[in-house]
């Protein structure tokens, strides 16, 4: 890396440390013990094939382009930082940015499943955010469902030749929102409404999430674009190795 790249990475690291140690009270993903045992196990099992694919994807990327490990670590740190900044939204969960859109755009959605589960594991053990029993459910919503939608939006936007930074914004924002649609469904599935069942319960959870999650999704989209612009300026060789700079409308 040249001097500019080292300075950029250093600035990102400092920001991560500052936000990483910011106290956050009464905020978490689906919290420890909130889901019935059967649901916790089921979501964990569903995640397994995605995690295997993610491991293989990261292994292949690093084998072909070892220098991209810096960007991979930065993508993981970004997920950790922004998903640790939470706003209590409803009993058993909360609203927060996910940060997974950036990793999905750069490394593909499968790789983000590994980054996401590592982040969620550290948050559950060290920060009491989320939990070990709900690790599967949180991984599926934040590290699998959201990134796959974000990546799909990104690829579709490039295909129809929308400007790349606009596509990045849409991918990150919509991926964030979809994560919470899945979270609402998970909660509704575990605790259906007595009168309207799962659908009615999901609507209620979504209604509670929306006032905080919609603006957070917009903020995440903007923040992801800012980071991408920084990488385009200071880390072009690594982005070329990943194929980000090939194709699309700048």
Phi, psi and omega in degrees: 000146176274182185297317181298318180296319179296320178295319181296314179297321180296318179297316179299318180296319179296315179299319180298319180294318181299311182284329182295331181258010176288126181297135176230116185256146175053041181221136183193171169282198175303122194281164181306128175079002184285329180267145174301153185304317181301318179292319180300315180293317182299314180295325177296318179295318179300327183286337188305308181298327178292321179292322177296315178297322179295317178299316180295323180295313180295318180300317180293317181297313182290331178290321181279326183222078184302330183291342182284359180298331178295316179293324179296317178295321179294320179297320177294318179296322179297316177300315182299315185294304187289330179279354176270348180265098191241149176243118179306130186236322182201152181306124178095351179205196184195176175249138177193160173290158181255321180078002185278343180299321180300311180296321180296320180293319185278319188242355183093156186291328182298317181298327182292336178298323178288315178300317183295316182291328176295314179299312182296325178293315178296319180294321180294319184277317188265330186246358183058033174258122184080215180183167179285323180290334180257013183300319180297313181295316180294323178295317182296316184288313187271324188255354180237297184299307181301309180299322180294321177292317179301315180295321178297317177297318181298312181293322178295318179298320178294322182295322180269009173064042170280148180306138190301317182293328175293318179296319179300315178301311182296319181297313182293317183292313182290324176299320176299311181296322181293326176305318182281337171295318179292318178300317178299320179294319179299316179293320180292323180295323180282328183227073180293152178290141180294330183268319186244002178075204184296317183299313181295320179295319179298318179299319180295315179296317179297321180296325179286322181290321192309312184302328179262327187284325180299308177296326178295322178296320178296317178298318180297320178300315180295315181297321179295320177298317179300317180293319178299318178299319177297318179293322178297333180276318190249351184224042182299319179302317180293321179294325176295319178298324180280347181087007182295322186278359178262127180084166180088163180255121182283000000 
